[in-house]
Amino acid sequence: MSDEKEEYKSLKEASRLALSTFIVYSVHFGAVKTYGAFCVPDGMYGYLQGLITTGSPVCKFVLDTITSTQNHYSGVILVGVSRLLLGMIGI
């Protein structure tokens, strides 16, 4: 019975990690696409528009979101890979 509880607990932790990773990456992906579309679009018009919009509060917020989610996502990957490696060597 104890082994089943531990297995359920591990599965629950893994599903939470997977869900949080999915959410963080989704927010990151959306922010990158938003920044590219509205703050610095492609082409010469985008270049000129970027001179004005890049410093706007909305674009700064989106860029800060990109930076924050990038840091969280890389941390999740680091912890996940470390956990897998530690599990492989039996720690």
PyMOL CGO cylinders between C-alpha atoms (Angstrom):
from pymol import cmd
from pymol.cgo import CYLINDER

trace = [
    CYLINDER, 0.00, 0.00, 0.00, 2.84, 2.37, 0.80, 0.3, 1, 1, 1, 1, 1, 1,
    CYLINDER, 2.84, 2.37, 0.80, 4.44, 1.81, -2.61, 0.3, 1, 1, 1, 1, 1, 1,
    CYLINDER, 4.44, 1.81, -2.61, 1.18, 2.72, -4.33, 0.3, 1, 1, 1, 1, 1, 1,
    CYLINDER, 1.18, 2.72, -4.33, 1.00, 5.94, -2.30, 0.3, 1, 1, 1, 1, 1, 1,
    CYLINDER, 1.00, 5.94, -2.30, 4.56, 6.86, -3.23, 0.3, 1, 1, 1, 1, 1, 1,
    CYLINDER, 4.56, 6.86, -3.23, 3.90, 6.07, -6.89, 0.3, 1, 1, 1, 1, 1, 1,
    CYLINDER, 3.90, 6.07, -6.89, 0.75, 8.21, -6.84, 0.3, 1, 1, 1, 1, 1, 1,
    CYLINDER, 0.75, 8.21, -6.84, 2.65, 11.05, -5.16, 0.3, 1, 1, 1, 1, 1, 1,
    CYLINDER, 2.65, 11.05, -5.16, 5.43, 10.86, -7.77, 0.3, 1, 1, 1, 1, 1, 1,
    CYLINDER, 5.43, 10.86, -7.77, 2.91, 10.81, -10.61, 0.3, 1, 1, 1, 1, 1, 1,
    CYLINDER, 2.91, 10.81, -10.61, 1.10, 13.79, -9.12, 0.3, 1, 1, 1, 1, 1, 1,
    CYLINDER, 1.10, 13.79, -9.12, 4.39, 15.74, -8.84, 0.3, 1, 1, 1, 1, 1, 1,
    CYLINDER, 4.39, 15.74, -8.84, 5.35, 14.84, -12.41, 0.3, 1, 1, 1, 1, 1, 1,
    CYLINDER, 5.35, 14.84, -12.41, 1.97, 15.96, -13.75, 0.3, 1, 1, 1, 1, 1, 1,
    CYLINDER, 1.97, 15.96, -13.75, 2.24, 19.26, -11.88, 0.3, 1, 1, 1, 1, 1, 1,
    CYLINDER, 2.24, 19.26, -11.88, 5.71, 19.82, -13.31, 0.3, 1, 1, 1, 1, 1, 1,
    CYLINDER, 5.71, 19.82, -13.31, 4.49, 19.00, -16.83, 0.3, 1, 1, 1, 1, 1, 1,
    CYLINDER, 4.49, 19.00, -16.83, 1.50, 21.33, -16.47, 0.3, 1, 1, 1, 1, 1, 1,
    CYLINDER, 1.50, 21.33, -16.47, 3.58, 24.20, -15.08, 0.3, 1, 1, 1, 1, 1, 1,
    CYLINDER, 3.58, 24.20, -15.08, 6.15, 23.73, -17.85, 0.3, 1, 1, 1, 1, 1, 1,
    CYLINDER, 6.15, 23.73, -17.85, 3.37, 23.81, -20.46, 0.3, 1, 1, 1, 1, 1, 1,
    CYLINDER, 3.37, 23.81, -20.46, 1.89, 26.99, -18.96, 0.3, 1, 1, 1, 1, 1, 1,
    CYLINDER, 1.89, 26.99, -18.96, 5.23, 28.80, -18.72, 0.3, 1, 1, 1, 1, 1, 1,
    CYLINDER, 5.23, 28.80, -18.72, 6.21, 27.86, -22.27, 0.3, 1, 1, 1, 1, 1, 1,
    CYLINDER, 6.21, 27.86, -22.27, 2.79, 28.85, -23.61, 0.3, 1, 1, 1, 1, 1, 1,
    CYLINDER, 2.79, 28.85, -23.61, 3.01, 32.28, -21.98, 0.3, 1, 1, 1, 1, 1, 1,
    CYLINDER, 3.01, 32.28, -21.98, 6.56, 32.67, -23.31, 0.3, 1, 1, 1, 1, 1, 1,
    CYLINDER, 6.56, 32.67, -23.31, 5.55, 31.66, -26.84, 0.3, 1, 1, 1, 1, 1, 1,
    CYLINDER, 5.55, 31.66, -26.84, 2.57, 34.01, -26.82, 0.3, 1, 1, 1, 1, 1, 1,
    CYLINDER, 2.57, 34.01, -26.82, 4.65, 36.91, -25.52, 0.3, 1, 1, 1, 1, 1, 1,
    CYLINDER, 4.65, 36.91, -25.52, 7.33, 36.39, -28.18, 0.3, 1, 1, 1, 1, 1, 1,
    CYLINDER, 7.33, 36.39, -28.18, 4.72, 36.31, -30.94, 0.3, 1, 1, 1, 1, 1, 1,
    CYLINDER, 4.72, 36.31, -30.94, 2.99, 39.40, -29.51, 0.3, 1, 1, 1, 1, 1, 1,
    CYLINDER, 2.99, 39.40, -29.51, 6.26, 41.31, -29.29, 0.3, 1, 1, 1, 1, 1, 1,
    CYLINDER, 6.26, 41.31, -29.29, 7.17, 40.40, -32.85, 0.3, 1, 1, 1, 1, 1, 1,
    CYLINDER, 7.17, 40.40, -32.85, 3.77, 41.28, -34.25, 0.3, 1, 1, 1, 1, 1, 1,
    CYLINDER, 3.77, 41.28, -34.25, 3.05, 44.53, -32.42, 0.3, 1, 1, 1, 1, 1, 1,
    CYLINDER, 3.05, 44.53, -32.42, 6.34, 45.97, -31.17, 0.3, 1, 1, 1, 1, 1, 1,
    CYLINDER, 6.34, 45.97, -31.17, 8.80, 45.18, -33.98, 0.3, 1, 1, 1, 1, 1, 1,
    CYLINDER, 8.80, 45.18, -33.98, 6.95, 43.83, -37.03, 0.3, 1, 1, 1, 1, 1, 1,
    CYLINDER, 6.95, 43.83, -37.03, 8.81, 42.61, -40.11, 0.3, 1, 1, 1, 1, 1, 1,
    CYLINDER, 8.81, 42.61, -40.11, 9.83, 44.87, -42.97, 0.3, 1, 1, 1, 1, 1, 1,
    CYLINDER, 9.83, 44.87, -42.97, 10.82, 48.49, -43.34, 0.3, 1, 1, 1, 1, 1, 1,
    CYLINDER, 10.82, 48.49, -43.34, 7.53, 49.67, -41.86, 0.3, 1, 1, 1, 1, 1, 1,
    CYLINDER, 7.53, 49.67, -41.86, 8.20, 47.45, -38.84, 0.3, 1, 1, 1, 1, 1, 1,
    CYLINDER, 8.20, 47.45, -38.84, 11.67, 48.94, -38.49, 0.3, 1, 1, 1, 1, 1, 1,
    CYLINDER, 11.67, 48.94, -38.49, 10.23, 52.44, -38.42, 0.3, 1, 1, 1, 1, 1, 1,
    CYLINDER, 10.23, 52.44, -38.42, 7.35, 51.42, -36.15, 0.3, 1, 1, 1, 1, 1, 1,
    CYLINDER, 7.35, 51.42, -36.15, 9.81, 49.77, -33.77, 0.3, 1, 1, 1, 1, 1, 1,
    CYLINDER, 9.81, 49.77, -33.77, 11.54, 53.10, -33.23, 0.3, 1, 1, 1, 1, 1, 1,
    CYLINDER, 11.54, 53.10, -33.23, 8.35, 54.30, -31.55, 0.3, 1, 1, 1, 1, 1, 1,
    CYLINDER, 8.35, 54.30, -31.55, 6.74, 51.18, -30.07, 0.3, 1, 1, 1, 1, 1, 1,
    CYLINDER, 6.74, 51.18, -30.07, 9.76, 49.42, -28.58, 0.3, 1, 1, 1, 1, 1, 1,
    CYLINDER, 9.76, 49.42, -28.58, 9.91, 51.84, -25.66, 0.3, 1, 1, 1, 1, 1, 1,
    CYLINDER, 9.91, 51.84, -25.66, 6.17, 51.80, -24.97, 0.3, 1, 1, 1, 1, 1, 1,
    CYLINDER, 6.17, 51.80, -24.97, 4.92, 50.46, -21.61, 0.3, 1, 1, 1, 1, 1, 1,
    CYLINDER, 4.92, 50.46, -21.61, 3.04, 47.63, -23.32, 0.3, 1, 1, 1, 1, 1, 1,
    CYLINDER, 3.04, 47.63, -23.32, 6.10, 46.45, -25.26, 0.3, 1, 1, 1, 1, 1, 1,
    CYLINDER, 6.10, 46.45, -25.26, 8.28, 46.78, -22.15, 0.3, 1, 1, 1, 1, 1, 1,
    CYLINDER, 8.28, 46.78, -22.15, 5.80, 44.63, -20.21, 0.3, 1, 1, 1, 1, 1, 1,
    CYLINDER, 5.80, 44.63, -20.21, 5.79, 42.01, -22.98, 0.3, 1, 1, 1, 1, 1, 1,
    CYLINDER, 5.79, 42.01, -22.98, 9.59, 42.00, -23.14, 0.3, 1, 1, 1, 1, 1, 1,
    CYLINDER, 9.59, 42.00, -23.14, 9.81, 41.65, -19.34, 0.3, 1, 1, 1, 1, 1, 1,
    CYLINDER, 9.81, 41.65, -19.34, 7.38, 38.73, -19.59, 0.3, 1, 1, 1, 1, 1, 1,
    CYLINDER, 7.38, 38.73, -19.59, 9.59, 37.11, -22.23, 0.3, 1, 1, 1, 1, 1, 1,
    CYLINDER, 9.59, 37.11, -22.23, 12.65, 37.48, -20.00, 0.3, 1, 1, 1, 1, 1, 1,
    CYLINDER, 12.65, 37.48, -20.00, 10.90, 36.17, -16.91, 0.3, 1, 1, 1, 1, 1, 1,
    CYLINDER, 10.90, 36.17, -16.91, 9.35, 33.14, -18.59, 0.3, 1, 1, 1, 1, 1, 1,
    CYLINDER, 9.35, 33.14, -18.59, 12.67, 32.34, -20.27, 0.3, 1, 1, 1, 1, 1, 1,
    CYLINDER, 12.67, 32.34, -20.27, 14.35, 32.23, -16.86, 0.3, 1, 1, 1, 1, 1, 1,
    CYLINDER, 14.35, 32.23, -16.86, 11.58, 30.10, -15.35, 0.3, 1, 1, 1, 1, 1, 1,
    CYLINDER, 11.58, 30.10, -15.35, 11.50, 27.72, -18.31, 0.3, 1, 1, 1, 1, 1, 1,
    CYLINDER, 11.50, 27.72, -18.31, 15.26, 27.18, -18.25, 0.3, 1, 1, 1, 1, 1, 1,
    CYLINDER, 15.26, 27.18, -18.25, 15.05, 26.57, -14.49, 0.3, 1, 1, 1, 1, 1, 1,
    CYLINDER, 15.05, 26.57, -14.49, 12.34, 23.97, -14.98, 0.3, 1, 1, 1, 1, 1, 1,
    CYLINDER, 12.34, 23.97, -14.98, 14.43, 22.23, -17.64, 0.3, 1, 1, 1, 1, 1, 1,
    CYLINDER, 14.43, 22.23, -17.64, 17.50, 22.28, -15.40, 0.3, 1, 1, 1, 1, 1, 1,
    CYLINDER, 17.50, 22.28, -15.40, 15.59, 20.82, -12.44, 0.3, 1, 1, 1, 1, 1, 1,
    CYLINDER, 15.59, 20.82, -12.44, 13.88, 18.22, -14.63, 0.3, 1, 1, 1, 1, 1, 1,
    CYLINDER, 13.88, 18.22, -14.63, 17.11, 17.02, -16.23, 0.3, 1, 1, 1, 1, 1, 1,
    CYLINDER, 17.11, 17.02, -16.23, 18.87, 16.99, -12.86, 0.3, 1, 1, 1, 1, 1, 1,
    CYLINDER, 18.87, 16.99, -12.86, 16.03, 14.94, -11.38, 0.3, 1, 1, 1, 1, 1, 1,
    CYLINDER, 16.03, 14.94, -11.38, 16.23, 12.44, -14.23, 0.3, 1, 1, 1, 1, 1, 1,
    CYLINDER, 16.23, 12.44, -14.23, 19.99, 12.10, -13.88, 0.3, 1, 1, 1, 1, 1, 1,
    CYLINDER, 19.99, 12.10, -13.88, 19.76, 11.66, -10.13, 0.3, 1, 1, 1, 1, 1, 1,
    CYLINDER, 19.76, 11.66, -10.13, 17.04, 9.05, -10.61, 0.3, 1, 1, 1, 1, 1, 1,
    CYLINDER, 17.04, 9.05, -10.61, 19.21, 7.18, -13.10, 0.3, 1, 1, 1, 1, 1, 1,
    CYLINDER, 19.21, 7.18, -13.10, 22.11, 6.91, -10.66, 0.3, 1, 1, 1, 1, 1, 1,
    CYLINDER, 22.11, 6.91, -10.66, 19.77, 6.00, -7.80, 0.3, 1, 1, 1, 1, 1, 1,
    CYLINDER, 19.77, 6.00, -7.80, 19.93, 9.07, -5.60, 0.3, 1, 1, 1, 1, 1, 1,
]
cmd.load_cgo(trace, "trace")
